[in-house]
Amino acid sequence: MVVQKPGTPRELERYLRPENMAGVGFDQVCAAAGAVRTGTLFNATPQILGVSMNPQIVQPGDVFLGICGAKRHGAEFVDTAISNGAVALITDTAGLEFLPDDFSIPVAVVADVRKAAAKVAQAVYGTNEHCPQLFAVTGTNGKTTTTFMIRAILEALGEETGLIGTIEMSARGQIIPSVLTTPESTQLHGVLARMAQQSVNSVAMEVSSHSLSYGRVDALNFAVSGYTNLTQDHLDLHGTMEDYYQTKAQLFTPEHSSAAVVMVDDPYGARLVDQAQIPTESLSLDENHKHADWRVTELEHSGLGHRFTLKHRDGRQLHTRTALPGMFNVANAALATLMVLAGGVELQRLQQALDAKDPLSVAVPGRMQVVAESPVAVVDFAHNSDALAKALDSVRPGAQGRRIVVFGATGERDKTKRPDMGAVAARHADIVIVTDDDPHGEAPEPIREQVATGAQQAIDSEGLTTELYNVAPRAKAVEFAVSLAQEHDAILVAGRGHEVSQDVAGMDVELDDRVELANALNLHGFVTNS
């Protein structure tokens, strides 16, 4: 079944900007961006109501940004932008080549349109003066859960909140479907201005390496930025782990952030604390860490989750818990708590909110989401080797139970991690079922084979007793996993989390791991959570 998207991109765009804009003069916008006016309409000064890089989503009164893309120049499509209501154009010298001499809207030129985009948006939407307090979370894994936890803490403190991330964008509980983990700078400034208009006080935001590479968070200042971890991912963009790290490190400079909290339990985090150019506090899960400012201590199981204490080297303490399973969720919860503290909340008031509301137990769609408890059945977004290992270690079967995992690898992404993910699964699970993730434009069979080969090599070379299966399509693989399960086992369906459609050769095919897992459990006579 093909999934229907919620509205067209142009319709969605209306929700990513404030309502009833008064308008800003084009000359003022050009001054903010360092753009130089040119052309026959040099003296025209239209009022700018919005800004867009995409001619298809331009709204009436927009300035259109003609950017040089990988294959085509945006200025080639300016007629579409004008037909949708663009009243001015900012482009580069290459873009001028596509314009006729008698061009019908005023034009300005900058050297790099993408770098100027955030300043244009800031000038149009006024986010330099009217913007909620911003909390940024970056790292390979844990960004989504940590931002959900930050929002939950802030709501427990009585704040009106917003969220921008992989699963959703929301303002005071009103959800807007996300277009990217971090929207384009033009949309990001627009939606933050809309949130300010709606009296949102604070916003928790995921900041991906893509958003830093492409300048999507430029011209914003985060009150507090947090770092979770760095493991192999996105090397199709960055090429090397060093470039991946240096891209993340840009967030921890005065250009982007005022303060930071950094997990130092991986080498990149320890390095980042030393490199950060802003006031930074370090955090470790190791209570014996000699150099961390904050440490997790008094850790004990509490249901599926944990109870723990955060201790500072100066004697300050915070006591809290999370119902979400896994040590990585302890890390997410600790980071979220300390980021809110670093944002200026008084410690005693924060402790009261943690005690009264239990905000760190917030349910996060598709992140260690428990579908059943006998057998333990969990859906998680883990889609790289480190996340997969941690997720598997976090699902605890009964004393005689087995770990069963269903997962695949994404097409048209970093191919080097496919066999490694297979090997990790073979080491951490008793039964491995390799299936399809999002093949995108790749043939799915070779992807599965690459993952399965990595698993088989680990089984053979390390003498593992892991059972290995290659099953497609994904829904069949999930049902097969449940058919093998007994009540004391644990099943992890990993890789897609909250996603409700699978990209197969450019088609969005309806598939929700949570629904498929629940249906399979019911089919085989197990009880699911309501």
BAMARSE-890594 format. One record per residue (C-alpha): chain; x, y, z. Coordinates in nm, 3 decimals. Last residue first. Example, Ala and Ser with C-alpha at 12.3 -4.5 7.8 and 13.67 -1.06 7.14 Angstrom:
! residues 2
{"A"; {1.367; -0.106; 0.714}}
{"A"; {1.230; -0.450; 0.780}}
! end
This chain:
! residues 530
{"A"; {-0.210; -0.166; 2.495}}
{"A"; {0.093; -0.386; 2.557}}
{"A"; {0.083; -0.715; 2.370}}
{"A"; {-0.022; -1.061; 2.491}}
{"A"; {0.115; -1.363; 2.300}}
{"A"; {-0.100; -1.611; 2.108}}
{"A"; {0.102; -1.650; 1.788}}
{"A"; {-0.118; -1.420; 1.583}}
{"A"; {-0.120; -1.163; 1.865}}
{"A"; {0.259; -1.151; 1.862}}
{"A"; {0.265; -1.121; 1.483}}
{"A"; {0.017; -0.834; 1.487}}
{"A"; {0.212; -0.652; 1.757}}
{"A"; {0.538; -0.692; 1.564}}
{"A"; {0.384; -0.575; 1.237}}
{"A"; {0.224; -0.273; 1.403}}
{"A"; {0.543; -0.168; 1.580}}
{"A"; {0.755; -0.230; 1.269}}
{"A"; {0.532; 0.002; 1.064}}
{"A"; {0.526; -0.070; 0.690}}
{"A"; {0.330; 0.111; 0.418}}
{"A"; {0.527; 0.115; 0.094}}
{"A"; {0.672; 0.449; -0.018}}
{"A"; {0.789; 0.392; -0.377}}
{"A"; {1.129; 0.511; -0.500}}
{"A"; {1.268; 0.163; -0.561}}
{"A"; {1.149; 0.046; -0.218}}
{"A"; {1.128; 0.317; 0.046}}
{"A"; {0.954; 0.165; 0.349}}
{"A"; {0.674; 0.349; 0.526}}
{"A"; {0.569; 0.403; 0.886}}
{"A"; {0.896; 0.510; 1.044}}
{"A"; {0.900; 0.524; 1.425}}
{"A"; {1.183; 0.273; 1.470}}
{"A"; {1.337; 0.176; 1.137}}
{"A"; {1.659; -0.006; 1.220}}
{"A"; {1.580; -0.271; 1.477}}
{"A"; {1.317; -0.532; 1.564}}
{"A"; {1.439; -0.670; 1.895}}
{"A"; {1.285; -0.988; 2.036}}
{"A"; {1.352; -1.116; 2.388}}
{"A"; {1.291; -1.475; 2.498}}
{"A"; {1.121; -1.602; 2.816}}
{"A"; {0.779; -1.644; 2.650}}
{"A"; {0.912; -1.846; 2.358}}
{"A"; {1.006; -1.702; 2.021}}
{"A"; {1.055; -1.884; 1.691}}
{"A"; {0.718; -1.780; 1.546}}
{"A"; {0.785; -1.427; 1.668}}
{"A"; {1.100; -1.406; 1.456}}
{"A"; {0.915; -1.547; 1.153}}
{"A"; {0.644; -1.281; 1.190}}
{"A"; {0.910; -1.008; 1.187}}
{"A"; {1.082; -1.163; 0.885}}
{"A"; {0.750; -1.187; 0.697}}
{"A"; {0.688; -0.815; 0.761}}
{"A"; {1.039; -0.739; 0.632}}
{"A"; {1.002; -0.913; 0.296}}
{"A"; {1.224; -1.106; 0.313}}
{"A"; {1.416; -1.354; 0.527}}
{"A"; {1.788; -1.432; 0.559}}
{"A"; {1.844; -1.651; 0.865}}
{"A"; {2.135; -1.701; 1.106}}
{"A"; {2.142; -1.909; 1.426}}
{"A"; {2.420; -1.801; 1.662}}
{"A"; {2.644; -2.075; 1.801}}
{"A"; {2.958; -1.863; 1.771}}
{"A"; {3.297; -2.018; 1.697}}
{"A"; {3.466; -1.684; 1.645}}
{"A"; {3.577; -1.726; 1.283}}
{"A"; {3.266; -1.911; 1.163}}
{"A"; {3.000; -1.706; 1.345}}
{"A"; {3.180; -1.378; 1.268}}
{"A"; {3.205; -1.471; 0.899}}
{"A"; {2.837; -1.568; 0.896}}
{"A"; {2.729; -1.231; 1.038}}
{"A"; {2.937; -1.032; 0.791}}
{"A"; {2.802; -1.243; 0.507}}
{"A"; {2.447; -1.183; 0.628}}
{"A"; {2.490; -0.806; 0.604}}
{"A"; {2.640; -0.824; 0.254}}
{"A"; {2.375; -1.075; 0.147}}
{"A"; {2.093; -0.855; 0.272}}
{"A"; {2.225; -0.563; 0.067}}
{"A"; {2.269; -0.789; -0.237}}
{"A"; {1.900; -0.894; -0.216}}
{"A"; {1.754; -0.545; -0.175}}
{"A"; {1.837; -0.409; -0.524}}
{"A"; {1.937; -0.050; -0.466}}
{"A"; {1.715; 0.253; -0.536}}
{"A"; {1.589; 0.297; -0.179}}
{"A"; {1.655; -0.036; -0.005}}
{"A"; {1.492; 0.090; 0.317}}
{"A"; {1.545; -0.192; 0.570}}
{"A"; {1.528; -0.543; 0.424}}
{"A"; {1.589; -0.862; 0.623}}
{"A"; {1.856; -1.038; 0.828}}
{"A"; {1.721; -1.262; 1.104}}
{"A"; {1.980; -1.324; 1.375}}
{"A"; {1.909; -1.572; 1.656}}
{"A"; {2.124; -1.589; 1.970}}
{"A"; {2.209; -1.220; 1.965}}
{"A"; {2.509; -1.006; 2.064}}
{"A"; {2.792; -1.158; 1.861}}
{"A"; {2.587; -1.240; 1.550}}
{"A"; {2.429; -0.893; 1.554}}
{"A"; {2.771; -0.726; 1.572}}
{"A"; {2.894; -0.936; 1.279}}
{"A"; {2.595; -0.840; 1.066}}
{"A"; {2.638; -0.474; 1.154}}
{"A"; {3.003; -0.502; 1.049}}
{"A"; {2.902; -0.659; 0.718}}
{"A"; {2.678; -0.356; 0.642}}
{"A"; {2.897; -0.077; 0.783}}
{"A"; {3.112; -0.042; 0.473}}
{"A"; {2.811; 0.025; 0.249}}
{"A"; {2.755; 0.379; 0.379}}
{"A"; {2.417; 0.470; 0.227}}
{"A"; {2.237; 0.399; -0.101}}
{"A"; {2.038; 0.115; 0.058}}
{"A"; {1.976; 0.093; 0.432}}
{"A"; {2.084; -0.213; 0.626}}
{"A"; {1.871; -0.488; 0.778}}
{"A"; {1.724; -0.594; 1.111}}
{"A"; {1.541; -0.864; 1.304}}
{"A"; {1.701; -0.970; 1.633}}
{"A"; {1.627; -1.262; 1.864}}
{"A"; {1.786; -1.272; 2.210}}
{"A"; {1.734; -1.600; 2.392}}
{"A"; {1.574; -1.696; 2.722}}
{"A"; {1.680; -1.930; 3.001}}
{"A"; {1.722; -1.658; 3.265}}
{"A"; {1.461; -1.436; 3.106}}
{"A"; {1.551; -1.206; 2.818}}
{"A"; {1.701; -0.860; 2.877}}
{"A"; {1.680; -0.616; 2.589}}
{"A"; {1.956; -0.367; 2.667}}
{"A"; {2.247; -0.568; 2.525}}
{"A"; {2.064; -0.583; 2.193}}
{"A"; {2.007; -0.206; 2.192}}
{"A"; {2.370; -0.139; 2.276}}
{"A"; {2.500; -0.364; 1.998}}
{"A"; {2.258; -0.218; 1.744}}
{"A"; {2.346; 0.139; 1.839}}
{"A"; {2.717; 0.069; 1.794}}
{"A"; {2.674; -0.111; 1.463}}
{"A"; {2.441; 0.136; 1.291}}
{"A"; {2.065; 0.152; 1.241}}
{"A"; {1.922; 0.137; 1.593}}
{"A"; {1.572; 0.288; 1.552}}
{"A"; {1.419; 0.055; 1.810}}
{"A"; {1.120; -0.179; 1.838}}
{"A"; {1.100; -0.405; 2.144}}
{"A"; {0.940; -0.738; 2.230}}
{"A"; {1.004; -0.896; 2.570}}
{"A"; {0.835; -1.234; 2.542}}
{"A"; {0.643; -1.188; 2.759}}
{"A"; {0.679; -0.809; 2.792}}
{"A"; {0.517; -0.679; 2.475}}
{"A"; {0.543; -0.377; 2.242}}
{"A"; {0.820; -0.196; 2.432}}
{"A"; {0.950; 0.106; 2.242}}
{"A"; {1.329; 0.118; 2.266}}
{"A"; {1.304; 0.431; 2.048}}
{"A"; {1.025; 0.385; 1.795}}
{"A"; {0.808; 0.660; 1.941}}
{"A"; {0.967; 0.809; 2.254}}
{"A"; {0.775; 0.744; 2.576}}
{"A"; {0.872; 0.984; 2.854}}
{"A"; {1.039; 0.814; 3.149}}
{"A"; {1.279; 1.105; 3.194}}
{"A"; {0.989; 1.332; 3.289}}
{"A"; {0.911; 1.157; 3.622}}
{"A"; {0.664; 1.441; 3.706}}
{"A"; {0.698; 1.518; 4.077}}
{"A"; {1.049; 1.397; 4.154}}
{"A"; {1.215; 1.532; 3.840}}
{"A"; {1.027; 1.863; 3.877}}
{"A"; {1.137; 1.897; 4.240}}
{"A"; {1.497; 1.822; 4.147}}
{"A"; {1.488; 2.094; 3.880}}
{"A"; {1.358; 2.348; 4.131}}
{"A"; {1.638; 2.250; 4.372}}
{"A"; {1.902; 2.289; 4.099}}
{"A"; {1.793; 2.634; 3.976}}
{"A"; {1.728; 2.631; 3.602}}
{"A"; {1.980; 2.832; 3.400}}
{"A"; {2.026; 2.643; 3.073}}
{"A"; {2.307; 2.442; 3.233}}
{"A"; {2.044; 2.268; 3.448}}
{"A"; {1.841; 2.188; 3.137}}
{"A"; {2.154; 2.045; 2.974}}
{"A"; {2.228; 1.849; 3.291}}
{"A"; {1.895; 1.672; 3.287}}
{"A"; {1.907; 1.592; 2.914}}
{"A"; {2.258; 1.449; 2.944}}
{"A"; {2.164; 1.228; 3.238}}
{"A"; {1.855; 1.098; 3.059}}
{"A"; {2.044; 1.022; 2.738}}
{"A"; {2.321; 0.844; 2.931}}
{"A"; {2.068; 0.642; 3.130}}
{"A"; {1.905; 0.570; 2.795}}
{"A"; {2.237; 0.436; 2.670}}
{"A"; {2.243; 0.211; 2.975}}
{"A"; {1.936; 0.035; 2.844}}
{"A"; {1.562; 0.029; 2.905}}
{"A"; {1.339; 0.339; 2.932}}
{"A"; {1.178; 0.378; 3.276}}
{"A"; {1.415; 0.660; 3.365}}
{"A"; {1.518; 0.766; 3.713}}
{"A"; {1.634; 1.068; 3.915}}
{"A"; {1.847; 1.203; 4.197}}
{"A"; {2.047; 1.524; 4.144}}
{"A"; {2.361; 1.605; 4.338}}
{"A"; {2.599; 1.896; 4.400}}
{"A"; {2.923; 1.803; 4.577}}
{"A"; {3.176; 2.012; 4.384}}
{"A"; {3.281; 1.712; 4.170}}
{"A"; {2.922; 1.690; 4.053}}
{"A"; {2.706; 1.387; 4.127}}
{"A"; {2.414; 1.259; 3.919}}
{"A"; {2.222; 0.986; 4.099}}
{"A"; {2.055; 0.681; 3.948}}
{"A"; {1.736; 0.476; 3.902}}
{"A"; {1.722; 0.249; 3.600}}
{"A"; {1.489; 0.109; 3.334}}
{"A"; {1.288; -0.208; 3.269}}
{"A"; {1.160; -0.196; 3.627}}
{"A"; {1.408; 0.007; 3.831}}
{"A"; {1.758; -0.136; 3.803}}
{"A"; {2.027; 0.037; 4.008}}
{"A"; {2.288; 0.308; 3.956}}
{"A"; {2.417; 0.478; 4.270}}
{"A"; {2.644; 0.698; 4.056}}
{"A"; {2.639; 0.878; 3.719}}
{"A"; {2.925; 1.130; 3.707}}
{"A"; {2.943; 1.506; 3.652}}
{"A"; {3.259; 1.717; 3.612}}
{"A"; {3.442; 1.425; 3.450}}
{"A"; {3.818; 1.404; 3.513}}
{"A"; {3.875; 1.099; 3.729}}
{"A"; {3.598; 0.874; 3.598}}
{"A"; {3.520; 0.639; 3.887}}
{"A"; {3.140; 0.676; 3.861}}
{"A"; {3.164; 0.577; 3.494}}
{"A"; {2.851; 0.701; 3.315}}
{"A"; {3.042; 1.020; 3.238}}
{"A"; {2.955; 1.387; 3.196}}
{"A"; {3.172; 1.687; 3.109}}
{"A"; {3.079; 2.053; 3.153}}
{"A"; {3.161; 2.309; 2.885}}
{"A"; {3.198; 2.688; 2.878}}
{"A"; {3.264; 2.763; 2.508}}
{"A"; {3.556; 2.701; 2.270}}
{"A"; {3.532; 2.323; 2.287}}
{"A"; {3.861; 2.146; 2.203}}
{"A"; {3.937; 1.990; 2.540}}
{"A"; {3.578; 1.878; 2.594}}
{"A"; {3.567; 1.758; 2.234}}
{"A"; {3.862; 1.525; 2.281}}
{"A"; {3.694; 1.344; 2.567}}
{"A"; {3.378; 1.321; 2.357}}
{"A"; {3.571; 1.186; 2.060}}
{"A"; {3.743; 0.923; 2.270}}
{"A"; {3.414; 0.782; 2.400}}
{"A"; {3.280; 0.807; 2.753}}
{"A"; {3.312; 1.185; 2.764}}
{"A"; {2.946; 1.286; 2.732}}
{"A"; {2.948; 1.662; 2.671}}
{"A"; {2.740; 1.944; 2.823}}
{"A"; {2.769; 2.280; 2.648}}
{"A"; {2.741; 2.657; 2.680}}
{"A"; {2.683; 2.965; 2.461}}
{"A"; {2.646; 2.794; 2.124}}
{"A"; {2.670; 2.847; 1.747}}
{"A"; {2.933; 3.109; 1.659}}
{"A"; {3.078; 3.075; 2.009}}
{"A"; {3.200; 2.723; 1.918}}
{"A"; {3.071; 2.382; 2.021}}
{"A"; {2.852; 2.327; 1.716}}
{"A"; {3.157; 2.319; 1.489}}
{"A"; {3.273; 2.007; 1.675}}
{"A"; {3.013; 1.798; 1.491}}
{"A"; {3.180; 1.875; 1.158}}
{"A"; {3.523; 1.805; 1.306}}
{"A"; {3.400; 1.464; 1.419}}
{"A"; {3.258; 1.360; 1.081}}
{"A"; {3.575; 1.487; 0.910}}
{"A"; {3.783; 1.273; 1.144}}
{"A"; {3.552; 0.974; 1.099}}
{"A"; {3.629; 0.982; 0.727}}
{"A"; {3.436; 1.021; 0.401}}
{"A"; {3.196; 1.279; 0.542}}
{"A"; {2.881; 1.230; 0.334}}
{"A"; {2.889; 0.854; 0.258}}
{"A"; {3.061; 0.830; 0.596}}
{"A"; {2.721; 0.901; 0.748}}
{"A"; {2.774; 0.656; 1.033}}
{"A"; {3.059; 0.510; 1.236}}
{"A"; {3.032; 0.609; 1.602}}
{"A"; {3.023; 0.941; 1.785}}
{"A"; {2.854; 0.992; 2.121}}
{"A"; {2.596; 1.209; 2.304}}
{"A"; {2.698; 1.575; 2.273}}
{"A"; {2.487; 1.858; 2.414}}
{"A"; {2.446; 2.222; 2.318}}
{"A"; {2.313; 2.485; 2.558}}
{"A"; {2.179; 2.836; 2.494}}
{"A"; {2.195; 2.770; 2.121}}
{"A"; {2.272; 3.071; 1.906}}
{"A"; {2.124; 3.076; 1.556}}
{"A"; {2.268; 3.251; 1.249}}
{"A"; {2.370; 2.916; 1.094}}
{"A"; {2.172; 2.605; 1.189}}
{"A"; {2.114; 2.484; 0.833}}
{"A"; {2.471; 2.563; 0.724}}
{"A"; {2.500; 2.261; 0.493}}
{"A"; {2.774; 2.081; 0.687}}
{"A"; {2.615; 2.166; 1.023}}
{"A"; {2.272; 2.040; 0.916}}
{"A"; {2.426; 1.727; 0.764}}
{"A"; {2.612; 1.657; 1.090}}
{"A"; {2.274; 1.650; 1.261}}
{"A"; {2.139; 1.897; 1.515}}
{"A"; {1.837; 1.764; 1.703}}
{"A"; {1.641; 2.044; 1.865}}
{"A"; {1.484; 2.120; 2.202}}
{"A"; {1.290; 2.447; 2.201}}
{"A"; {1.215; 2.680; 2.493}}
{"A"; {0.970; 2.959; 2.572}}
{"A"; {0.698; 2.905; 2.310}}
{"A"; {0.473; 3.212; 2.310}}
{"A"; {0.293; 3.123; 1.981}}
{"A"; {0.473; 3.404; 1.796}}
{"A"; {0.799; 3.261; 1.930}}
{"A"; {0.700; 2.926; 1.779}}
{"A"; {0.628; 3.091; 1.443}}
{"A"; {0.966; 3.265; 1.454}}
{"A"; {1.125; 2.927; 1.526}}
{"A"; {0.936; 2.780; 1.228}}
{"A"; {1.066; 3.049; 0.994}}
{"A"; {1.423; 3.037; 1.117}}
{"A"; {1.424; 2.661; 1.059}}
{"A"; {1.252; 2.686; 0.722}}
{"A"; {1.515; 2.919; 0.574}}
{"A"; {1.794; 2.729; 0.749}}
{"A"; {1.680; 2.402; 0.591}}
{"A"; {1.508; 2.171; 0.840}}
{"A"; {1.703; 1.958; 1.095}}
{"A"; {1.616; 1.589; 1.101}}
{"A"; {1.442; 1.667; 0.771}}
{"A"; {1.084; 1.738; 0.659}}
{"A"; {0.925; 1.689; 1.000}}
{"A"; {0.546; 1.661; 1.021}}
{"A"; {0.402; 1.948; 1.231}}
{"A"; {0.261; 1.859; 1.573}}
{"A"; {0.074; 2.099; 1.799}}
{"A"; {0.175; 2.017; 2.157}}
{"A"; {0.290; 2.366; 2.249}}
{"A"; {0.491; 2.380; 1.927}}
{"A"; {0.587; 2.053; 1.764}}
{"A"; {0.824; 1.921; 1.503}}
{"A"; {0.830; 1.547; 1.474}}
{"A"; {1.015; 1.220; 1.449}}
{"A"; {1.357; 1.329; 1.327}}
{"A"; {1.377; 1.657; 1.512}}
{"A"; {1.246; 1.996; 1.616}}
{"A"; {1.062; 2.027; 1.947}}
{"A"; {0.883; 2.321; 2.106}}
{"A"; {0.797; 2.407; 2.462}}
{"A"; {0.580; 2.619; 2.690}}
{"A"; {0.762; 2.589; 3.022}}
{"A"; {0.600; 2.471; 3.345}}
{"A"; {0.903; 2.296; 3.494}}
{"A"; {0.754; 1.957; 3.405}}
{"A"; {0.724; 2.093; 3.050}}
{"A"; {1.096; 2.171; 3.054}}
{"A"; {1.175; 1.821; 3.177}}
{"A"; {0.958; 1.663; 2.905}}
{"A"; {1.117; 1.878; 2.635}}
{"A"; {1.465; 1.778; 2.749}}
{"A"; {1.357; 1.412; 2.751}}
{"A"; {1.222; 1.430; 2.397}}
{"A"; {1.547; 1.599; 2.292}}
{"A"; {1.749; 1.319; 2.453}}
{"A"; {1.543; 1.047; 2.286}}
{"A"; {1.591; 1.200; 1.942}}
{"A"; {1.963; 1.267; 1.972}}
{"A"; {2.054; 0.927; 2.116}}
{"A"; {2.293; 0.801; 1.850}}
{"A"; {2.545; 0.970; 1.622}}
{"A"; {2.598; 1.292; 1.814}}
{"A"; {2.422; 1.628; 1.844}}
{"A"; {2.167; 1.779; 2.081}}
{"A"; {2.078; 2.148; 2.065}}
{"A"; {1.880; 2.342; 2.329}}
{"A"; {1.737; 2.677; 2.218}}
{"A"; {1.573; 2.950; 2.427}}
{"A"; {1.288; 3.080; 2.214}}
{"A"; {1.351; 3.340; 1.940}}
{"A"; {1.247; 3.703; 1.891}}
{"A"; {1.539; 3.942; 1.849}}
{"A"; {1.786; 3.763; 1.616}}
{"A"; {1.495; 3.550; 1.496}}
{"A"; {1.346; 3.849; 1.314}}
{"A"; {1.178; 3.646; 1.036}}
{"A"; {1.312; 3.832; 0.732}}
{"A"; {1.652; 3.927; 0.877}}
{"A"; {1.711; 3.581; 1.023}}
{"A"; {1.604; 3.420; 0.696}}
{"A"; {1.850; 3.630; 0.496}}
{"A"; {2.123; 3.557; 0.749}}
{"A"; {2.047; 3.184; 0.724}}
{"A"; {2.057; 3.191; 0.343}}
{"A"; {2.389; 3.376; 0.311}}
{"A"; {2.599; 3.061; 0.337}}
{"A"; {2.376; 2.891; 0.080}}
{"A"; {2.393; 3.189; -0.154}}
{"A"; {2.771; 3.203; -0.170}}
{"A"; {2.925; 3.509; -0.341}}
{"A"; {2.616; 3.727; -0.308}}
{"A"; {2.406; 3.900; -0.574}}
{"A"; {2.081; 4.097; -0.557}}
{"A"; {1.785; 4.102; -0.795}}
{"A"; {1.460; 4.298; -0.825}}
{"A"; {1.169; 4.130; -1.007}}
{"A"; {1.068; 4.131; -1.377}}
{"A"; {1.394; 4.051; -1.557}}
{"A"; {1.435; 4.275; -1.863}}
{"A"; {1.788; 4.163; -1.937}}
{"A"; {1.693; 3.795; -1.917}}
{"A"; {1.817; 3.585; -1.622}}
{"A"; {2.001; 3.252; -1.652}}
{"A"; {2.350; 3.405; -1.653}}
{"A"; {2.271; 3.589; -1.331}}
{"A"; {2.278; 3.255; -1.149}}
{"A"; {2.650; 3.218; -1.210}}
{"A"; {2.706; 3.556; -1.042}}
{"A"; {2.527; 3.436; -0.729}}
{"A"; {2.158; 3.455; -0.635}}
{"A"; {1.910; 3.665; -0.440}}
{"A"; {1.573; 3.713; -0.609}}
{"A"; {1.273; 3.932; -0.530}}
{"A"; {0.889; 3.928; -0.537}}
{"A"; {0.832; 3.550; -0.538}}
{"A"; {0.460; 3.467; -0.573}}
{"A"; {0.422; 3.111; -0.700}}
{"A"; {0.452; 3.225; -1.062}}
{"A"; {0.771; 3.407; -0.962}}
{"A"; {0.923; 3.091; -0.815}}
{"A"; {0.831; 2.893; -1.124}}
{"A"; {0.996; 3.158; -1.342}}
{"A"; {1.302; 3.139; -1.113}}
{"A"; {1.368; 2.781; -1.213}}
{"A"; {1.704; 2.827; -1.385}}
{"A"; {1.809; 3.040; -1.088}}
{"A"; {1.823; 2.721; -0.882}}
{"A"; {2.126; 2.601; -1.075}}
{"A"; {2.126; 2.239; -1.182}}
{"A"; {2.327; 1.922; -1.110}}
{"A"; {2.487; 1.955; -0.763}}
{"A"; {2.301; 2.274; -0.685}}
{"A"; {2.387; 2.641; -0.740}}
{"A"; {2.141; 2.835; -0.527}}
{"A"; {1.876; 3.082; -0.643}}
{"A"; {1.728; 3.215; -0.318}}
{"A"; {1.371; 3.337; -0.371}}
{"A"; {1.251; 3.636; -0.169}}
{"A"; {0.896; 3.559; -0.073}}
{"A"; {0.587; 3.782; -0.097}}
{"A"; {0.347; 3.508; -0.206}}
{"A"; {0.479; 3.165; -0.097}}
{"A"; {0.761; 2.968; -0.264}}
{"A"; {0.727; 2.590; -0.222}}
{"A"; {0.808; 2.479; -0.578}}
{"A"; {1.081; 2.738; -0.625}}
{"A"; {1.283; 2.581; -0.342}}
{"A"; {1.535; 2.803; -0.161}}
{"A"; {1.265; 3.000; 0.020}}
{"A"; {1.219; 3.327; 0.209}}
{"A"; {0.922; 3.505; 0.360}}
{"A"; {0.723; 3.830; 0.378}}
{"A"; {0.963; 4.060; 0.191}}
{"A"; {0.836; 4.413; 0.126}}
{"A"; {0.939; 4.525; -0.222}}
{"A"; {1.207; 4.792; -0.271}}
{"A"; {1.256; 4.862; -0.643}}
{"A"; {1.549; 5.099; -0.700}}
{"A"; {1.776; 4.857; -0.885}}
{"A"; {1.499; 4.725; -1.107}}
{"A"; {1.724; 4.720; -1.417}}
{"A"; {1.974; 4.478; -1.265}}
{"A"; {2.192; 4.474; -0.950}}
{"A"; {2.168; 4.497; -0.573}}
{"A"; {2.465; 4.371; -0.370}}
{"A"; {2.406; 4.107; -0.102}}
{"A"; {2.588; 4.127; 0.232}}
{"A"; {2.316; 3.912; 0.390}}
{"A"; {2.193; 4.167; 0.644}}
{"A"; {2.223; 4.450; 0.392}}
{"A"; {2.029; 4.256; 0.130}}
{"A"; {1.744; 4.195; 0.375}}
{"A"; {1.729; 4.565; 0.466}}
{"A"; {1.724; 4.658; 0.096}}
{"A"; {1.439; 4.413; 0.039}}
{"A"; {1.227; 4.589; 0.301}}
{"A"; {1.088; 4.363; 0.575}}
{"A"; {0.727; 4.248; 0.593}}
{"A"; {0.446; 4.272; 0.848}}
{"A"; {0.412; 3.892; 0.864}}
{"A"; {0.061; 3.770; 0.943}}
{"A"; {0.152; 3.413; 1.040}}
{"A"; {0.499; 3.285; 1.124}}
{"A"; {0.679; 3.024; 0.913}}
{"A"; {0.702; 2.646; 0.889}}
{"A"; {0.326; 2.581; 0.887}}
{"A"; {0.287; 2.746; 0.547}}
{"A"; {0.564; 2.522; 0.410}}
{"A"; {0.343; 2.215; 0.455}}
{"A"; {0.109; 2.340; 0.185}}
{"A"; {0.400; 2.390; -0.056}}
{"A"; {0.541; 2.048; 0.033}}
{"A"; {0.202; 1.894; -0.050}}
{"A"; {-0.023; 1.761; 0.224}}
{"A"; {0.031; 1.484; 0.480}}
{"A"; {0.196; 1.218; 0.259}}
{"A"; {-0.018; 0.931; 0.136}}
{"A"; {0.147; 0.593; 0.192}}
{"A"; {0.140; 0.342; -0.096}}
{"A"; {0.000; 0.000; 0.000}}
! end
